[in-house]
Amino acid sequence: MPNTFDSKETFVEKLKETTSDMYGRDFEETNTIQRYRALGSLILEEAGVNWRITKNAVKKQQAKQLYYFSMEFLMGRLMTSNLMNLGVYDVVKDGLEDLGMDINELEELESDAGLGNGGLGRLAACFMDSLASLNYAGNGNCIRYRYGLFKQEIVNNEQVELPDCWLKYGNIWEVWKPHHNARVKFGGYVDGYMNENGKFVVHHHPDFVVRAVAYDEPIIGYHTPTTNTLRLWDAEVDEESVPSGQLNKYLQDVSALTTNVYPDDSTQEGKELRLKQEYFFVCAGIDAIITEHLRRYPSLDNFADKVAIQLNDTHPVLVIPELMRVLMDEYDYNWDDAWQIVTNTVAYTNHTVMAEALEKWPVETVKKLLPRLYMIIEEIDRRWKFDVDHRGLCAIYPNVAIIREGNVHMANLAIVGSHSVNGVAALHSKILVDDVFKDFARIYPDHFNNKTNGITHRRWLMYSNPQLTALLDDTIGTDYKTDPRQLEKLMDYVDDPVVQQRFLDVKKERKKILAKYIKDTLDIDVNIDSIFDCQAKRLHAYKRQLLNIMHVMYLYMRMKEDRNFRIYPRTFIFSAKAAPSYYEAKEIIKLINIVAQRVNNDLETKDFLRVVFIPNYSVSIAEILMNAADVSEQISTAGKEASGTGNMKYMMNGALTLGTLDGANVEIVGQVGEENAKIFGLHVEDINHLKHENAYNSREFYNQHPEVRKVVDSLHNGYWAQNPDEFRMIYNDLIMNNDEYFVLADFNAYMKAQQEVEAMYRDQSHWAKMMLINIAKSGYFSSDRTIQEYNDDIWHLTKLKY
């Protein structure tokens, strides 16, 4: 019997048959959505063959498996990547054309899965792709959120949050696994007794129990049978546990667990819901891992030899006390043996150096919702204090305590309960060891290591930028598709005028695609011959979108005052979501949109300056924005950005990094050379010195620099808005609160850097050479390299053999 995708004829016949069977009508009578769902079922059926082969290989080879616990997995649309990874894209594309259908129309029907917020989720998605493509058994564990963070619209220049109904056509990639379920218990109280063997036997009497039910998605490797699993947990009713007379409230509480990612935590109820979400997917995930392990092995004694668990940030840190609970309470392990299994299994990735972002939970909240886990955390902390004291380091204990000042410090728990702690860029990891966790590094010097983030070049180059992919194929061959280090071969062609021109043509084609999207969605005309200067990322003060828009304000005001001052045509493109309760970030979005409205409608300057804010930033928007960019804005305050991955995506598609020496920018410059990037501003050491000496006064700086003063004054003198208090929060942050993120301090350096970028761009041959060097050196930033380093140093998985 022929395979569905052996030929386009076989595919067409199978698609028509499947669509008719699914919907009980002739193919010609079905609509596009029905055909999309039928196509999804055929792809899932094809992936299922390799899924089974992979599971059998794991079983036969008794392979160690990785479980990647993350609150976010921003996978993006999967139809293109699944078809490409299976090697059947062209068959499907040609077959659909024979049916009078455009594959792009079907691809557009797929929503971005609303399983996250930002870089954390995009990183997890890249890691899943690389694990499968490198033939490692690596699985994801997350929540099946029914709604994404929110859908962003701009109304009257302000962000408005609407529901992100990503499941409106269902999720064609998921397989419901009702037999994979776990009971998750919250609240109530714990009692126990000492049995005849001197073992403490625990009974938890919860007041709220839900059933976690699995939905599995295949993660398809590139041109390999390896197909891993992303497991998403949904909450369902536990029929035995409905409180008498409280059915409606119980149903609401069950539903809330998986309604959306990061519920508003400005209320106590919201805070408790977040903690419940964290425990929900941790408890279910651990239950599933142990169940699978015991199907293959007689006991849990070899658990750490066969299972690696990586915690993506602190959200899943409850893995540590939960695994202790299960080992001790359900499988009768003593503390020391259970602790050895846990610490040899678990590793922790840190994603922030900002103290306010290091997660902590009030003791009373943890005790109320997770009484048994709190007992275990308390005991971990007690034994940890004993350990630190007996090392003669009792003076530093307050800095490393897990329970301190009425809070459970999740990062400290993660470090104590793991065998590895890594940062995500060389500078970030250095700051962790030298500053944020310096006392831990003193106790555990061998625990800390660096794993610079990476991106999957398959999605972010090969699939999203077919024009550049064709240029690379013609110039250096195709080995880079399975070994991204081979992009280095492009260095032999960076001075070739033919290759340079082809690159410029590719970039123009990608800029046309983005310009069309901007016109279709926002009705704004942009000049494709202008410099596309892009900053797309979560809106946060430390990422300094404010510095970017203040420079735009400066350019516009200067052009209005001096008719002889004109810039090379430039289009500044922003895209960002602000957390619903982050009011200053929302005010910056409003400022960007008000400036855009003024600038874009000014006949005197609009040929030179345009500003675009693309709403509802997502993976799909990033896929058309990042490969059209000429300039990549990576301008966070030095020492604040852990790594960044957007900087890598821009670089890989031929954009100049305009940035501070922060996060992975440091390593990008190390790869391409300072002459092929534009670095500006204060360094980490400069900022630390200013802080230590209390030597920065933003008001004095404002008074001493007329360009800065003019821009800041325009925030409240009626230049942009009639209401002088419209941007009061921004003004206060810069002047009254001493400019925490050094926006004013870096303004002049940023302005000068932008002038130098413009001068570079005017020499198109040299610009093309710089961009080709960036592409050639981008192979280092593939997540394939990152995953290999994780494996070599932390997980020690063996590749599956077929």
PyMOL commands that set and color helices and strands:
alter all, ss='L'
color gray80, all
select helices_A, chain A and resi 8-23+27-29+32-61+79-86+89-98+103-109+119-133+239-241+247-257+268-296+303-306+319-330+335-345+355-357+363-369+371-390+394-400+410-416+426-436+438-443+457-463+466-476+479-481+484-493+497-522+541-543+545-561+583-600+619-625+646-652+665-672+674-676+684-692+698-704+706-713+728-736+747-762+764-776+778-781+783-795
alter helices_A, ss='H'
color red, helices_A
select strands_A, chain A and resi 65-69+138-143+151-155+158-162+175-186+189-194+200-205+208-220+227-237+307-312+346-349+360-362+403-404+407-409+421-423+448-450+531-536+570-575+609-613+631-634+656-659+678-679
alter strands_A, ss='S'
color yellow, strands_A
deselect
rebuild
show_as cartoon
